Amino acid sequence: MSRSGAFGGPPRPGVSVRELANGFRWGGRSLVPGSAEGHRRPVSAREFPTAWARGGAARAARTVFLEAAMNPLLHAALTPTVAGAEVFGSLGDDPVIIVSNHSSHLDAPMLLCALPRAVRERTAVTAAADYFFDSTWRGLSSALAFGTVPIERRGGAPSSTPLELLRGGWNLVVFPEGTRSADGSRGRFRLGAGYLAMTAGVAVVPAALRGAYAAMPRGRAWPVPGRPRVSVRFGRPLRPGDGEDVRAFTGRLAAEVTRLGVEDTTSWWASLRSPDAAGAGAGGDTGPSVSSGASARPAAGAGPARRAPAGAPGMARWRRIWEATEPPAAARPRSPWDH
């Protein structure tokens, strides 16, 4: 029933344009009547096809897009720095899994643009099937632009594509948290990346992204003005130890991602002594924020910080957001004598 007439009076029968628009199935998925649910044929799961995006023509188009469009756009909107990309030179052509914290839609473009071209051209990005592949246009565009492959994060049959790609010589970017952080702090690492590494027998390269949450948190479609500073720091490749199970290995990956975020704000030596990094990875539990790294920055001459990590249990959400949105410190040459 529509709203009241222009001059008052009882509502007129009918459906308004707004009600019609709200009730329309814009995704094109037809509804099954309730009386017919019991007779509905089971629909077999079908993975969104992305093999075409790894062909020669699509890879060439993706290289042009990332180098001629996305990378200049990131440098125009942000002030990015990259450290540690030389670790890929020691790996040769061996496939690896790249794991990182996840707090923004900037994360995947930043990581891809930070990789050497030879590595990037054979790198795919795992993406949530229920978000990036719920519509045809979004799935096609993300697969072409970033080489994404769908993974299920809400249960269901796991995809065999990531393991097949690793065995075929492709690198994989995996965000073990499964979703973007709501407050900038690192969430619990799920076991998928560790399981893939142990099953395929490949190394894992940890990476810490700082400043992405402050630059473009959830809910924004464009970075904030002012070219905020962001950084990508890669760490040394990690492999499971003898007798190490997937949960312990995942906890070690989480701790190393946190340590890299601390190193990016202080120094390598200070990151080894940081209580934030030391207690971040047990079981892959929630750890401190690595979006800005502000919580790890010690005062001059005061030694390493001893306050609670930004992602510590019980910490107020406003403080986690406040610390994650503090601009990262400007990059500067560090003396080996700095602590």
GULUMDO-260053 format. One line per field, with one value per residue (C-alpha): residue number from 1; residue in three letters; chain; y, x, z. Coordinates in Angstrom, 2 decimals, decimal comma. Each point is the difference from the previous one (the first is absolute). Layout:
N
nr: [NUM  ...]
rest: [ALA  ...]
kette: [A  ...]
v: [Y  ...]
u: [X  ...]
w: [Z  ...]
END
This chain:
339
nr: [1  2  3  4  5  6  7  8  9  10  11  12  13  14  15  16  17  18  19  20  21  22  23  24  25  26  27  28  29  30  31  32  33  34  35  36  37  38  39  40  41  42  43  44  45  46  47  48  49  50  51  52  53  54  55  56  57  58  59  60  61  62  63  64  65  66  67  68  69  70  71  72  73  74  75  76  77  78  79  80  81  82  83  84  85  86  87  88  89  90  91  92  93  94  95  96  97  98  99  100  101  102  103  104  105  106  107  108  109  110  111  112  113  114  115  116  117  118  119  120  121  122  123  124  125  126  127  128  129  130  131  132  133  134  135  136  137  138  139  140  141  142  143  144  145  146  147  148  149  150  151  152  153  154  155  156  157  158  159  160  161  162  163  164  165  166  167  168  169  170  171  172  173  174  175  176  177  178  179  180  181  182  183  184  185  186  187  188  189  190  191  192  193  194  195  196  197  198  199  200  201  202  203  204  205  206  207  208  209  210  211  212  213  214  215  216  217  218  219  220  221  222  223  224  225  226  227  228  229  230  231  232  233  234  235  236  237  238  239  240  241  242  243  244  245  246  247  248  249  250  251  252  253  254  255  256  257  258  259  260  261  262  263  264  265  266  267  268  269  270  271  272  273  274  275  276  277  278  279  280  281  282  283  284  285  286  287  288  289  290  291  292  293  294  295  296  297  298  299  300  301  302  303  304  305  306  307  308  309  310  311  312  313  314  315  316  317  318  319  320  321  322  323  324  325  326  327  328  329  330  331  332  333  334  335  336  337  338  339]
rest: [MET  SER  ARG  SER  GLY  ALA  PHE  GLY  GLY  PRO  PRO  ARG  PRO  GLY  VAL  SER  VAL  ARG  GLU  LEU  ALA  ASN  GLY  PHE  ARG  TRP  GLY  GLY  ARG  SER  LEU  VAL  PRO  GLY  SER  ALA  GLU  GLY  HIS  ARG  ARG  PRO  VAL  SER  ALA  ARG  GLU  PHE  PRO  THR  ALA  TRP  ALA  ARG  GLY  GLY  ALA  ALA  ARG  ALA  ALA  ARG  THR  VAL  PHE  LEU  GLU  ALA  ALA  MET  ASN  PRO  LEU  LEU  HIS  ALA  ALA  LEU  THR  PRO  THR  VAL  ALA  GLY  ALA  GLU  VAL  PHE  GLY  SER  LEU  GLY  ASP  ASP  PRO  VAL  ILE  ILE  VAL  SER  ASN  HIS  SER  SER  HIS  LEU  ASP  ALA  PRO  MET  LEU  LEU  CYS  ALA  LEU  PRO  ARG  ALA  VAL  ARG  GLU  ARG  THR  ALA  VAL  THR  ALA  ALA  ALA  ASP  TYR  PHE  PHE  ASP  SER  THR  TRP  ARG  GLY  LEU  SER  SER  ALA  LEU  ALA  PHE  GLY  THR  VAL  PRO  ILE  GLU  ARG  ARG  GLY  GLY  ALA  PRO  SER  SER  THR  PRO  LEU  GLU  LEU  LEU  ARG  GLY  GLY  TRP  ASN  LEU  VAL  VAL  PHE  PRO  GLU  GLY  THR  ARG  SER  ALA  ASP  GLY  SER  ARG  GLY  ARG  PHE  ARG  LEU  GLY  ALA  GLY  TYR  LEU  ALA  MET  THR  ALA  GLY  VAL  ALA  VAL  VAL  PRO  ALA  ALA  LEU  ARG  GLY  ALA  TYR  ALA  ALA  MET  PRO  ARG  GLY  ARG  ALA  TRP  PRO  VAL  PRO  GLY  ARG  PRO  ARG  VAL  SER  VAL  ARG  PHE  GLY  ARG  PRO  LEU  ARG  PRO  GLY  ASP  GLY  GLU  ASP  VAL  ARG  ALA  PHE  THR  GLY  ARG  LEU  ALA  ALA  GLU  VAL  THR  ARG  LEU  GLY  VAL  GLU  ASP  THR  THR  SER  TRP  TRP  ALA  SER  LEU  ARG  SER  PRO  ASP  ALA  ALA  GLY  ALA  GLY  ALA  GLY  GLY  ASP  THR  GLY  PRO  SER  VAL  SER  SER  GLY  ALA  SER  ALA  ARG  PRO  ALA  ALA  GLY  ALA  GLY  PRO  ALA  ARG  ARG  ALA  PRO  ALA  GLY  ALA  PRO  GLY  MET  ALA  ARG  TRP  ARG  ARG  ILE  TRP  GLU  ALA  THR  GLU  PRO  PRO  ALA  ALA  ALA  ARG  PRO  ARG  SER  PRO  TRP  ASP  HIS]
kette: [A  A  A  A  A  A  A  A  A  A  A  A  A  A  A  A  A  A  A  A  A  A  A  A  A  A  A  A  A  A  A  A  A  A  A  A  A  A  A  A  A  A  A  A  A  A  A  A  A  A  A  A  A  A  A  A  A  A  A  A  A  A  A  A  A  A  A  A  A  A  A  A  A  A  A  A  A  A  A  A  A  A  A  A  A  A  A  A  A  A  A  A  A  A  A  A  A  A  A  A  A  A  A  A  A  A  A  A  A  A  A  A  A  A  A  A  A  A  A  A  A  A  A  A  A  A  A  A  A  A  A  A  A  A  A  A  A  A  A  A  A  A  A  A  A  A  A  A  A  A  A  A  A  A  A  A  A  A  A  A  A  A  A  A  A  A  A  A  A  A  A  A  A  A  A  A  A  A  A  A  A  A  A  A  A  A  A  A  A  A  A  A  A  A  A  A  A  A  A  A  A  A  A  A  A  A  A  A  A  A  A  A  A  A  A  A  A  A  A  A  A  A  A  A  A  A  A  A  A  A  A  A  A  A  A  A  A  A  A  A  A  A  A  A  A  A  A  A  A  A  A  A  A  A  A  A  A  A  A  A  A  A  A  A  A  A  A  A  A  A  A  A  A  A  A  A  A  A  A  A  A  A  A  A  A  A  A  A  A  A  A  A  A  A  A  A  A  A  A  A  A  A  A  A  A  A  A  A  A  A  A  A  A  A  A  A  A  A  A  A  A  A  A  A  A  A  A  A  A  A  A  A  A  A  A  A  A  A  A]
v: [0,00  3,42  3,03  2,46  2,28  3,52  1,51  -2,50  -2,68  -3,75  -1,76  -1,00  -3,69  -0,97  -0,22  3,02  0,23  -0,19  -3,16  -1,51  0,82  -1,41  -3,22  -0,56  -2,78  2,13  -2,92  -1,94  -2,97  -1,40  -0,97  -3,45  -0,07  -1,39  -2,76  -1,23  -0,01  -3,70  -0,86  2,24  -1,73  0,30  2,48  -1,18  2,53  1,62  1,95  3,31  -0,56  1,93  -2,12  2,41  2,80  -1,91  -0,29  1,95  2,80  0,58  0,01  2,58  2,17  -0,30  1,05  3,09  0,85  -0,36  1,80  2,71  0,70  -1,46  0,72  3,68  0,35  -1,36  2,39  2,91  -0,75  -1,44  0,22  -3,64  -1,62  -3,59  -1,97  -3,57  -0,86  -1,37  -3,17  -1,28  -0,06  -2,80  -2,15  -0,26  -1,38  -1,95  0,85  1,64  1,10  3,67  0,65  3,40  1,85  1,30  3,27  1,73  -0,52  1,62  -3,09  -2,15  2,81  1,13  -3,52  -0,68  3,31  -0,62  -3,34  -0,28  -0,38  -3,55  -1,05  2,00  -1,48  -3,44  1,07  -0,53  1,55  -2,04  1,87  -0,73  -1,78  1,47  3,60  0,30  -2,77  0,43  1,84  -0,60  3,48  0,20  -3,46  0,67  3,42  -1,11  -3,12  2,05  2,92  -1,86  -3,68  -0,97  -3,54  -0,78  -1,69  -0,88  1,65  -1,02  -3,75  -2,10  -2,10  1,36  0,96  -2,02  2,91  1,52  -3,31  -0,64  3,45  -0,55  -3,34  1,69  2,56  2,93  2,17  0,71  3,08  -1,07  2,18  -2,52  2,20  -0,68  3,52  3,60  1,18  2,15  2,03  -0,36  -2,68  -3,37  -2,65  -3,72  -1,80  -2,94  -3,22  -0,06  1,60  -2,24  -3,08  0,92  0,57  -3,33  -1,91  1,51  0,11  3,69  2,85  2,87  3,61  2,17  3,63  2,87  2,81  3,24  3,06  -1,63  0,12  3,68  0,74  -1,88  -1,89  -1,99  2,11  2,21  -0,38  2,36  0,86  2,96  3,23  1,05  -2,95  -1,95  -2,13  -3,74  -2,70  -3,61  -2,03  -3,57  -2,44  -3,02  -3,16  -2,38  -3,76  -2,41  -1,50  -3,68  -1,22  3,39  -0,24  2,41  1,90  0,68  0,99  2,39  1,58  0,50  1,67  2,35  0,93  0,72  2,27  1,94  0,18  1,39  2,76  0,87  -0,11  2,45  2,61  -0,65  -2,33  -3,69  -0,24  1,83  -2,22  -3,11  1,46  1,34  -1,54  0,59  -2,31  -2,51  -0,66  0,46  -3,35  -2,73  -2,02  2,78  2,04  3,68  2,10  3,65  2,41  0,04  2,51  2,95  -1,51  2,88  -2,24  -1,38  3,34  0,58  3,41  1,39  -1,55  -1,89  -3,48  -2,25  0,75  -2,01  0,98  -2,40  -0,89  1,83  -3,21  -1,37  -1,66  2,37  3,17  2,54  0,06  3,79  -0,35  -2,69  2,24  3,05  -1,79  -1,58  3,37  1,78  0,83  -2,22  1,64  1,26  -2,41  1,00  -1,63  -1,85  -0,37  -3,52  1,45  1,08  -1,98]
u: [0,00  1,36  0,31  -2,82  -1,14  1,38  -3,01  -0,14  -2,64  0,39  2,85  -0,80  0,26  2,99  3,78  2,29  3,05  2,32  -1,65  0,19  3,71  0,76  -1,80  1,55  2,59  2,80  2,43  -2,18  -0,40  -3,54  -1,79  -1,45  -3,54  -0,12  -2,38  2,53  3,10  -0,41  0,06  2,92  2,85  3,36  2,29  3,59  2,63  1,72  3,18  0,25  2,28  3,27  2,43  -0,37  1,46  3,28  0,45  2,60  -2,27  -1,59  3,39  1,32  -3,08  0,36  3,65  -0,92  -2,85  2,08  3,09  -1,58  -3,18  -0,16  3,58  -0,07  -3,44  1,27  2,96  -2,32  -2,38  2,50  3,64  1,08  3,31  1,11  2,66  1,22  -1,06  3,48  -0,98  -1,66  3,36  1,18  -3,01  0,59  -3,02  -1,33  -3,65  -0,76  -2,97  -0,01  -1,96  -0,84  -2,26  -3,19  -1,73  -0,86  -0,87  3,39  1,82  -0,08  0,96  2,79  1,42  -0,17  1,63  2,74  0,98  2,72  -1,53  1,30  -1,69  -3,18  -0,64  -0,49  -1,83  -3,69  -1,99  -2,50  -3,28  -3,26  -2,41  -3,04  1,24  2,06  -1,69  -3,64  -0,62  1,39  1,36  1,83  1,50  1,19  1,46  1,85  1,37  1,31  1,39  1,51  0,06  -2,43  -1,20  -3,08  0,23  -2,86  0,18  -3,46  0,33  -1,00  2,25  3,56  1,41  2,84  1,19  2,49  1,83  0,01  1,46  2,81  0,83  -0,06  2,64  -2,27  0,41  -3,01  -0,88  -2,06  -1,53  -0,32  -2,39  -2,67  -1,42  1,06  0,62  -2,77  2,37  3,48  1,27  1,09  -2,65  0,38  1,87  -1,96  1,79  -0,49  3,29  2,03  -1,86  0,64  3,70  0,39  -2,01  1,73  3,45  0,60  1,45  -2,03  1,12  -1,56  -0,79  -1,15  -2,15  -0,04  -2,15  -2,60  -2,72  0,63  0,09  -3,16  -1,87  -3,16  -2,81  2,19  0,31  2,97  3,04  -0,23  1,52  3,55  1,95  0,25  3,09  -0,29  2,66  0,54  2,74  0,82  1,73  2,19  -1,72  -1,25  -0,56  -1,57  2,46  0,44  -3,00  -1,71  -3,76  -2,10  -1,25  3,50  1,22  -2,92  0,79  3,61  -1,18  -2,26  2,82  2,36  -2,54  -0,34  3,79  0,42  -2,46  2,03  3,25  -1,44  -0,43  3,14  2,83  0,65  1,67  -2,81  -2,60  1,66  -0,35  -3,53  -2,54  -2,68  1,69  1,07  -3,54  -1,86  -0,08  -0,89  -2,62  -0,56  -2,01  -0,75  3,15  0,96  -0,72  2,46  -2,01  1,94  2,53  -0,46  -0,33  3,47  1,79  2,05  0,76  3,46  2,48  -2,70  0,64  -2,66  -3,63  -1,61  -3,65  -2,70  -0,17  -2,58  -1,91  0,22  -3,16  -2,10  1,39  -2,66  -0,92  0,41  3,65  0,70  -1,50  1,87  3,35  -0,68  -0,86  3,09  2,16  3,09  3,33  1,85  2,58  3,56  3,42  0,69  3,36  0,99  0,64  -3,64  -2,00]
w: [0,00  -0,95  2,25  0,66  -2,78  -0,50  1,83  2,81  0,37  0,20  -1,87  -3,55  -0,92  -2,13  0,18  -0,07  -2,26  3,02  1,29  -3,46  -0,27  3,45  -0,79  -3,43  -0,30  -1,45  0,06  -2,41  2,36  -0,17  3,19  0,55  1,49  3,50  -1,04  -2,58  2,24  0,77  -3,71  -0,89  -1,78  1,75  -1,71  -0,25  0,98  -2,95  0,43  -1,82  -3,04  0,24  -2,05  -2,92  2,18  0,24  -3,76  -1,95  -1,22  3,42  1,74  -2,47  0,50  3,78  -0,15  -2,02  2,36  3,18  -1,28  -2,18  1,98  3,51  1,12  -1,13  1,60  3,32  -0,09  -0,80  2,87  2,52  1,06  -0,20  0,98  -0,58  1,90  -0,15  -3,57  -0,62  1,88  -3,17  -1,78  2,27  -0,83  -3,72  -1,82  2,99  0,79  3,34  2,06  1,03  3,21  1,40  2,39  -1,59  0,86  -3,29  -3,66  -0,65  1,26  -3,15  -2,43  2,34  0,27  -3,74  -0,92  2,58  -1,52  -2,66  -3,45  -0,49  3,25  -0,55  -3,46  1,54  3,15  0,74  2,85  1,99  0,45  1,79  -2,33  1,76  -0,47  -3,19  -1,99  0,96  -3,27  -3,45  -0,67  3,34  -0,41  -3,56  0,80  3,15  -1,72  -2,92  2,03  2,96  -0,97  2,75  0,63  2,15  3,39  2,33  3,41  1,26  -0,17  -2,97  -2,17  -0,06  -3,37  -1,49  -2,15  2,52  0,45  -3,75  -0,62  2,50  -1,57  -3,41  1,01  0,91  3,08  2,22  2,04  3,02  2,71  2,88  1,98  -2,62  0,06  0,46  3,54  1,44  2,21  -1,52  2,38  -1,33  0,40  0,59  -2,75  -1,41  -0,81  -3,79  -1,04  2,31  -1,21  -3,66  0,67  1,78  -2,61  -3,03  1,65  -0,76  2,02  1,45  -0,36  2,76  -0,73  2,19  -1,38  1,96  -0,51  -2,27  2,65  0,67  -3,72  -1,01  2,75  -0,48  -1,39  -2,19  -3,76  -0,39  2,18  2,32  -1,34  0,82  -1,50  3,28  0,54  -0,52  -0,04  -1,00  1,70  -1,03  2,34  -0,51  -1,28  2,68  -0,17  2,47  2,44  0,71  1,95  -0,15  -0,53  -2,03  3,05  1,32  -3,46  -0,44  3,36  -1,10  -3,22  1,96  2,37  -2,90  -1,72  3,23  0,46  -3,51  0,82  3,09  -2,00  -2,50  2,72  2,07  -1,06  -0,45  3,41  1,77  -1,67  1,45  3,50  -0,47  2,39  -2,65  -2,50  2,63  1,16  -3,24  -1,62  2,46  -1,81  -2,50  2,49  -0,29  0,04  0,06  -2,77  -2,87  -2,01  1,33  2,34  2,40  3,03  -0,53  -0,27  3,16  1,37  -0,64  2,41  1,84  -1,35  -1,48  0,70  2,80  -0,26  -1,09  -3,67  -2,09  -0,63  3,54  1,31  2,07  -1,57  -0,89  -3,68  -0,19  1,04  -2,61  -2,69  1,32  -0,11  -3,40  -1,55  1,31  -3,04  -0,33  0,73  -3,05  -1,37  0,85  -0,20  3,23  1,66  1,02  3,47  0,42  2,55]
END
